[in-house]
Amino acid sequence: MTRLHDEALVADLHNDLILLVDHFDHRGRPDYFGDFWLPELRAGGVNVQVLPVYIDEQFQSEGALRRTLLLIERIHRLAEQYPQLVVCRTGSDIARAVADRRIALVIALEGAHALGQDPELIRTMERVGVRVVSLAHMGRTLLADGSGVDDSSCGGLTPQGLEVLAEMERLGIVYDLSHLGIVGVEDVLEHASRPLLATHSACRAVTDIHRNLTDAQLKGVADLGGVIGVAAAIPPFIDPGRPTAARVVDHIEHLASVASIDAIALGPDFVDDYYQEVYGGWAIPGMEVTWEDSEIRRPSDLPRITEEMAARGFTDTDITKVLGGNAMRVLDEVMGIPAATSAP
């Protein structure tokens, strides 16, 4: 690990590890997090870890709320099990955790299937510690359409979705644009008044895939004071041929040129292990690239991004912004702080 990476605050805006922790927990391996993920997070210098609760397809109807609450409870129990972890509800909580050399956990919802069409449930999620929320995944929910339906039928946020967005801003829950369909992105950028996140996306101008954001969308996030977490561990988002650390930094350079260095963070999406273990692999239609082709597959690989940015002449200040400073700014300003009491 480079000196700069070792000394910087490193924030990962998206890691699906809780799915694997839950998977192994039910198979008699309760020490899996301590055996694999904790050493990896330490090796990657990760201080702040956003943990999304993703709901597999079989739970995306009546079982969504129960499954969501079970996974949230699993996160809280993980923090009780490992003193190196702490669930954080505000930016001040994160600062204390980092000062104590603990890893700050931030609970997120990826897809918000648990809400159904009931906006009031977002208040329940806030009470149990959720601080980052996206309203759709690849498909259609009762709140919004995901990027997987970006066609002539794609809609934006439903009336209930707009109500959830307003309530999230009031409560101090950070909105996550990643996975939202193009019309929904426009809706959020039009109605949002607080900084937001795209926790795990990249630049469509560099790699043209529906999950990446256009230059106009990137600039829209930056204009709100928001941050885009570069999905460095998802090969097709970075390069359909050879997803190297250099190609990750190509996205970072493009983001800096069209938006701002202040709008860039890391949201690798270390999803490979989950799909390898649960499904035996994850094939991407029309793309030969696999996770084995990527140079960024584990948290311990994150210093490669720091090294590549330094080699290209990024200043230490700019590198530390990308590694975690920018993400912390948004979390500190919004997370757990009701809109009525936030700074103008």
N, C-alpha and C positions, 0 to 999 in steps of 0.2 A: 504494500500500500504506500502511495506517495505521501510525503510529509503534508502537502496541502490537503489531500483527501483525508488524511488521518486527523488533521486539526479542524476541518470544516464540520459544520452541522449538515448531516446528510438526511434528507427526507425522501422516502419512497411513497408516492401517492397511490400506488395500486399493487397489491400482492395478494393473490387468492389463497394464501397458505392455510387459512382457517378451514377451508374445505378438506385439505389433506389431513390436517390435525384431527378433524372430526371423523374422517374416513378411518384413520388408523386407531383412533380412540375406541371405535366400535369393533375393532378387530384385535383388541387386546394388546395394543402398543401405545400406552399412554405417555411414554417418554419420547415419542417421535419428535416433538418440537425441540426438546432439549438436545436430542441426538443430532438433528440435522439443521433445523432452521435457526436456532439460537447461535451456533457457531458461524453459520453463514452470514447472519445479520451483523454479528460482531466483525467478521472478516471484511464485510463490505462497508463498515463504518456507519451503518444505519442507526440514526438516533430517533427518527420519527417514522412510524410505519402506519399508513392508512390501511385498514383491513376491511375490504368489501365483503358484504354478505350477498353472495350470488345464489339464486334459487334455480336448481336444475329443473328441466322441463316437467318432470313427473310431479313436481311440487307447485307448479305455477297456476294452480286453480285454488281449490278449497284448502289445500295443504300449505299454501304459501305463508300465511301468517304464523302458523305453528312452527314451520321449518325456520322461518326468519328468527323468531324468538329463541328457538333452541340454539341456533348458531350464535346469536348475540350472547346468550347465557354461556356458551362455550368460550367465547372471548373473555368474558369476565372471569370465568374459572381458570382460564389459562394464566391470566394476570395474578390470580391468587396462588396458583401453583408455582410460578416462577417469580421470585422477588426482583429479578432483573427487568420485569415488565410493569407497566402501570397504564391503565385506561385513563385517557385524558378527555376532559370535557371543555376546556378552554385553552387559549394560548398560554396563559399563566401556568396551567397545569403542565403543559409541555415544557416550558422553560425550567420548571422545578425538576421535572424528570431528567432532562438533559444535564442539568447541574449536578444531579445525583448519580450521573452515569448509568441511568436506566433507559430502556427503550420505551418511548411514548407511543402508545397504541391509540389510534383514532378509528372509531367504528363508523363504517359507511354502509349504505344500501346500494347495490348495483341492480337497477331495474325496478325497485320499489313494488314488486308484485304483491307484497304483504298488505299494501294500502288498498288494493282493489279500486273502488271508486269512492272511497270514504276519506276525504281530506282531513277529517279530524284525527285520523290515526297517526298523522305526522307528529302530533303532540305526544302521543304515546311513545313513538320512537325517540323523540327528544328526551323523554323522561328516563328511558333505559340506556341513554348514552350515545345515540346515533348523532353524528355531527356532519356527515357528508352524504348526499343523496342524489342519485340519478333516477329518472322516471321511466326509462325504457332500456331494454337490452337490444338484441337483434330483431325482435319481433314487435308486435303491437300490444300495448297494455290499455287499460281503461283511462290512463292519464296522458299517454303520448305514444307516438310511433317511433320505433327505433330505426337505426340506419339501415338495417336489413330490409326495410320496406321502402327504400328510396326510389319509388317509381311514381307513376301517375296517380296512384291511390294514396300516396303518402300524405298524412295530415300532420298538423303541429300538435301543440298541447290542447287537450280537451278543456272545457270549462273547469272541470275538477282539477286538471293538471295546473291550470293557471292559479286556481285557489291554493293548491299545495305550494306552488312557487312563492306566492305572497306570504303564506304562513311560515315557510322556511326562512324567508328574509326577516320576518318579525321575530322568530325564535332564535335566530343565530345559527341556522343550519346552512352549510355551504352547498350551493348547487353544483352538480357535476354534469357537464355537457357531453362527456364521452358516451358514445352509443346512440345519441339522440339523432333522429332523422333531420334532414336539411331544413324542412319547414319548421320543425320544433326548435332547432338552433336559432332560426330567425325570430321565433316567438320569444325565446328566453332573452336574447340580446335586446329585443325591443322593450320587454317588461322589467327586466332586472335592474336594480338600482345599487346593488352591492357587488363587490368583487366575487368572482366565481372561479371554478376550476374545470378544466378538461383533464381528468386525472390520468388518462392513458390514451393519448392520440398522437398524431404526427402530421406532417405537412403533405397535403394532396399534390402540391406543385412539385414535390420531390418524388413521391411515390403515389401514383394515382389509384387509390382504393377507397371505397365508400366510407370506411371508418376514419379516414384522415380528414383534416379540416382544410378548407380553402383559405387563400390568403385573406379574403374579406372576413371570414369567420375568425381567423387568428387575430386579426386587427381588432375585431369587435370585442373579443375577450380581453385583449390588452387595454382597450379604451375604457373598460369597466374596472381596470386595476386587477384583472384576473390573471391566471397562470395556466399554461398548458404543460402537462406532464408528458414528456416524450416516452412513448411506449417502446423502449429500447429492446425488450426481450421478445417482441412479436415479429418474427421475420418478415411476413408480407407487408407489415406497416412500414418497415424500414427499407427493405429492398427485396424484390421477388427473386433476385439471383444470389447475392452474397451479403447477408445482413451483418456487416462487421461493425466494430466500434467506430471506424472512420465514417461509415454511412450514417450511424446515429448522430455523429457530430455534423454531418452535412445537413440534417434536419435542424439541429440546433443553430447552425449558421444561417439557414434560411429564415427560421423564426426570428432571429435577432435582426435580420435585414428588413422584414416586412412588418414586424410588430415591435419588439423591444427586447433587450437582454433581460429586462425586468419581468418579462412574461413567460419565462422558460423555467421548467422544473423537470424532475424525473418521475415517471410513472411506468416502470418497466413492464409490469404485468407478467410476473414469473409464474406462468400457468402450465408450463410443459409437464412438470412432475405430476400434476393432478390428472391430466388427460392420459399420460402414460400409464399411471397406476390404475385409474378407474376404467378407462376405455381402451387401453392398450395402444394409445397413440391418437393423434389428431391430424387427419389428412385435410389439406386445404384444396378444394376443387380448383383445377386450372393452374396450380402452382406446384412446382417440383420442390421448392425450398422446404426444409424441415427445421425443427428446432436444433437438431444436431449441427446445422450449418451456421448457427449464430455464435458470435463471440460473447454475447451477453445473455447468459442462461441462468445465472445464480447471483445472489447479492454480492458474493465475493468477486464477481467480475466487474462491479461498478467502478473500481479504480481505473479500469481501462479507458473509461470515458474521460475521467479527469486527465489522464496522461495524454490522450489524443487532443483534448482542448488546449492543454498547455503547449503541445507541440505545434499547434496552429497559431499560437500567439495570443490566445485569450489571456487577459490579465487575471491575477489571483482574485481580485475583487469580483470580476464577472463569473469566474468559475464557482466561487463560493455562493453566488446568487443562484446559479443553476442547480448546484448540489442540494441546496435546502433553504437558502435565504429568502428566495422569492416565495416559495411555498409557505414558509413560516409567516411571512408578512400577511398573506391572505388568511391563514388559520388564526393568527393573532388578532386580526381585525374583525373577523366575522364569527368564528367558532364559539358558540355559547354566549355571544353578546347580543341581546335583543336589539333590533333595529332602532328602537326609540332612544336607546342610551348610547348608541355607537357614535363615533366622531363623525361630523358632517363631511 
